[in-house]
Amino acid sequence: MRAMRGKTVVVTGASAGIGEALAVVLAGRGANLVLAARNEEALQRVKARCEAAGGRAVVVPTDVGDAEACHHLVDRAVEAFGGIDVLVNNAGVTMDARVDEVKDLGLFERLMRINYLGSVYCTAHALPHLKARRGLVVAVSSLTGKTGVPNRSGYAASKHAMHGFFDSLRIELRGTGVDVTVVCPGFVATGIRDSALGADGQPVRQSKHNERAGDNMDVDTCVAIILKAMDQREREVVMTTKARVAQFLKLVAPGLVDRIAAKTIQDRQR
Ligand SMILES: NC(=O)c1ccc[n+]([C@@H]2O[C@H](COP(=O)([O-])OP(=O)(O)OC[C@H]3O[C@@H](n4cnc5c(N)ncnc54)[C@H](OP(=O)(O)O)[C@@H]3O)[C@@H](O)[C@H]2O)c1
């Protein structure tokens, strides 16, 4: 593991799930954490966990869909710890509705604003600081960033957009010492379904999709894969074997991959 002691890591979506678990492990390795999300109370709880693990942490309540808030997040990180070594764009929301069910088209805008534009805003503001420290940008995408999935069209679109942005940025950053790592988890056992947006643009709360199903990857395994990717400054990590095979299959039999995606979602409806 590349030394994390004294490094400053900004994690968006740090109030729960993958972001929270990643922050706590990094704190245990001596990193300074800048914890961003909307729920300040939850962030304070994560801060306490980070400090108990041996790291320093500051909380910056942030809605990543707001460009100014992302600017403020970066400023606060620099003010607190003097610079930024790693930015983890992890904040995200999902959806659970077919396109023909959606009544509020603002749903699609919201998904793009949080998942895609939130990553763009944070990255653009952090870039000068990352260049100064030859740092790392991490983008937490999804397997749905690689292929379409029913009931999640807007989510898949936002994750595909992340790939376009970060793959382009990686090329622009050649020679600067800044690397770009895109990670694509499959199903991970977090509470993401609790905030999934439904046909009316509001959280469905009781999504038909069971993210906590037994065969989901556990959060710690997902975090271990992300840490390894960060350590090795990998270009992209597709987290499951099935998805890695599907990537190649898609080149020769895309219809088959569509059917696999449909069945995977169907099997997960309760
Ligand atoms: N779980 C999975 O199966 C899975 C699979 C593939 C990819 N992913 C990706 O992994 C990332 C983390 O998801 P998770 O599973 O850990 O979900 P989660 O437990 O629901 O956590 C999502 C995090 O994003 C934050 N967030 C949501 N909207 C935000 C906003 N507007 N501004 C700032 N923060 C916001 C939430 O905090 P607040 O509500 O406090 O703002 C929370 O901290 C997401 O990008 C997701 O797309 C997850």
The ligand as a Tripos MOL2 file, in Angstrom:
@<TRIPOS>MOLECULE
LIG
   48    52     1     0     0
SMALL
NO_CHARGES

@<TRIPOS>ATOM
      1 N1        -24.1940   -0.1680   -3.8550 N.am      1 LIG1
      2 C1        -24.0720   -0.5870   -5.0870 C.2       1 LIG1
      3 O1        -24.6010   -1.6610   -5.4450 O.2       1 LIG1
      4 C2        -23.2730    0.2070   -6.0900 C.ar      1 LIG1
      5 C3        -22.9340   -0.4150   -7.2930 C.ar      1 LIG1
      6 C4        -22.1980    0.2960   -8.2370 C.ar      1 LIG1
      7 C5        -21.8070    1.5960   -7.9850 C.ar      1 LIG1
      8 N2        -22.1750    2.1820   -6.8110 N.ar      1 LIG1
      9 C6        -21.7680    3.5810   -6.6140 C.3       1 LIG1
     10 O2        -21.0560    3.7200   -5.3990 O.3       1 LIG1
     11 C7        -21.2290    5.0420   -4.9080 C.3       1 LIG1
     12 C8        -21.6110    4.9710   -3.4300 C.3       1 LIG1
     13 O3        -22.8610    4.3160   -3.3190 O.3       1 LIG1
     14 P1        -23.2890    3.4660   -2.0430 P.3       1 LIG1
     15 O4        -23.6880    2.1340   -2.5170 O.co2     1 LIG1
     16 O5        -22.2920    3.5930   -0.9650 O.co2     1 LIG1
     17 O6        -24.6500    4.2420   -1.6950 O.3       1 LIG1
     18 P2        -25.1950    4.9080   -0.3510 P.3       1 LIG1
     19 O7        -24.9060    4.0500    0.8050 O.co2     1 LIG1
     20 O8        -26.5920    5.3040   -0.6640 O.co2     1 LIG1
     21 O9        -24.2810    6.2260   -0.2410 O.3       1 LIG1
     22 C9        -24.4280    7.2650   -1.1660 C.3       1 LIG1
     23 C10       -23.6620    8.4650   -0.6470 C.3       1 LIG1
     24 O10       -23.8110    9.5370   -1.6070 O.3       1 LIG1
     25 C11       -24.2140   10.7000   -0.8920 C.3       1 LIG1
     26 N3        -24.9930   11.5930   -1.7340 N.ar      1 LIG1
     27 C12       -26.1390   11.3690   -2.3980 C.ar      1 LIG1
     28 N4        -26.5600   12.4740   -3.0180 N.ar      1 LIG1
     29 C13       -25.6370   13.4350   -2.7480 C.ar      1 LIG1
     30 C14       -25.5150   14.8110   -3.0840 C.ar      1 LIG1
     31 N5        -26.4270   15.4500   -3.8320 N.pl3     1 LIG1
     32 N6        -24.4360   15.4900   -2.6170 N.ar      1 LIG1
     33 C15       -23.5120   14.8850   -1.8430 C.ar      1 LIG1
     34 N7        -23.5800   13.5940   -1.4930 N.ar      1 LIG1
     35 C16       -24.6380   12.8860   -1.9210 C.ar      1 LIG1
     36 C17       -25.0190   10.1720    0.2910 C.3       1 LIG1
     37 O11       -25.0070   11.1070    1.3620 O.3       1 LIG1
     38 P3        -26.1360   12.1710    1.7240 P.3       1 LIG1
     39 O12       -27.4490   11.5190    1.5170 O.co2     1 LIG1
     40 O13       -25.8080   12.4790    3.1550 O.co2     1 LIG1
     41 O14       -25.9060   13.3440    0.8320 O.co2     1 LIG1
     42 C18       -24.1820    8.9630    0.6790 C.3       1 LIG1
     43 O15       -23.1180    9.3540    1.4880 O.3       1 LIG1
     44 C19       -22.3060    5.7060   -5.7880 C.3       1 LIG1
     45 O16       -21.6860    6.5410   -6.7300 O.3       1 LIG1
     46 C20       -22.9560    4.5260   -6.4850 C.3       1 LIG1
     47 O17       -23.4940    4.8740   -7.7280 O.3       1 LIG1
     48 C21       -22.8790    1.5260   -5.8550 C.ar      1 LIG1
@<TRIPOS>BOND
     1     1     2 1
     2     2     3 2
     3     2     4 1
     4     4     5 ar
     5     4    48 ar
     6     5     6 ar
     7     6     7 ar
     8     7     8 ar
     9     8     9 1
    10     8    48 ar
    11     9    10 1
    12     9    46 1
    13    10    11 1
    14    11    12 1
    15    11    44 1
    16    12    13 1
    17    13    14 1
    18    14    15 2
    19    14    16 1
    20    14    17 1
    21    17    18 1
    22    18    19 2
    23    18    20 1
    24    18    21 1
    25    21    22 1
    26    22    23 1
    27    23    24 1
    28    23    42 1
    29    24    25 1
    30    25    26 1
    31    25    36 1
    32    26    27 ar
    33    26    35 ar
    34    27    28 ar
    35    28    29 ar
    36    29    30 ar
    37    29    35 ar
    38    30    31 1
    39    30    32 ar
    40    32    33 ar
    41    33    34 ar
    42    34    35 ar
    43    36    37 1
    44    36    42 1
    45    37    38 1
    46    38    39 2
    47    38    40 1
    48    38    41 1
    49    42    43 1
    50    44    45 1
    51    44    46 1
    52    46    47 1
@<TRIPOS>SUBSTRUCTURE
     1 LIG1         1 GROUP 0 **** ****
